[in-house]
Amino acid sequence: MTKYICTVRAIITESYEVEDTFEIDAPDEVQAGEDAITAAEMSSIDNWLKHPAAHPNVREVIDYETEFILEDTEEKERLEI
């Protein structure tokens, strides 16, 4: 049987949650909640990624997704004796 050397790339995506607080001026609680969501959406992704709870040593990963892609396949050379 022929042997092959195969290179496979794994793409691993982690999902985790980070929580932060926003101080919002608003006429009522509903508007404050909506404005807080808008403020979070407008925050730089770097702010979320640098959040202490996002550090790899402390974050609680709630889901993993993996994808595997074949990058290369080549026949292994045979050593003839």
N, C-alpha and C positions, 0 to 999 in steps of 0.2 A: 504494500500500500504506500502511496506517495505521501510524504509529510510536507506541510506548508507552514510558513511563518506568517502569522496574521497580526496586523496592528489594528487594535480597536480603540476608539475614543469614547470615553464615558462622559456624558453631560449629566451632572447631578444638580438638581435644583432643590433647595431647602425652603420651606415655608415656616415662618415664625412670626410671632406678634410682638410689637413694641407699643407701649402706651406712654403718652405724654399729656401734659395739661396745657391749656391755653386760657388766658384771661381775656374775656370778651365783654365789650360794652354793647348792650342790646336792650330794646324796649321790653322783651319778654323772653321766657325760657326757650320757646320754640325757635325764635330768631337767633338766640345765643347758640343753640345747638347747630343750626344750619351754618352760622358764621364760623363756628369752630371747625366744622368739616371743611369749609372753604379754606380756612387758614391752614389746615393740615395739608390739603391738596396743593396749596401754593408754596408750602415749605420745600426747601431744597431736599432732594433725596439724600444728599450727604448728611444733613441734620439727622435723618432717621438712621442712616447706616452707622453714624458715629455715636448714637445714643448708647449709654452704658448697658442697657438691656439687650442691645444687638451684638455685643461682643461674643465671639465664638465660644468663649469659656463659660458664659452664663446664660446664653439664650436657650430657650426651650423650643426645639424644632418640633413642629406639629405635623409635618408632612414632608415626604421626599418624593421627587419624581426623577426617574432615570431614563436616559435614552442612550442607545449604543449605536455607533456608526462605524462601519468597516472602512478603515482608511487605506489599507494596503494588504495584498496577499501575494506571496511569492513562494515558489517551490523551494524547499530546503535542499541544498546541495548534498549529494550522496558522497560519502568517502569510499572510494574503491580500494580494496586491499588486494 
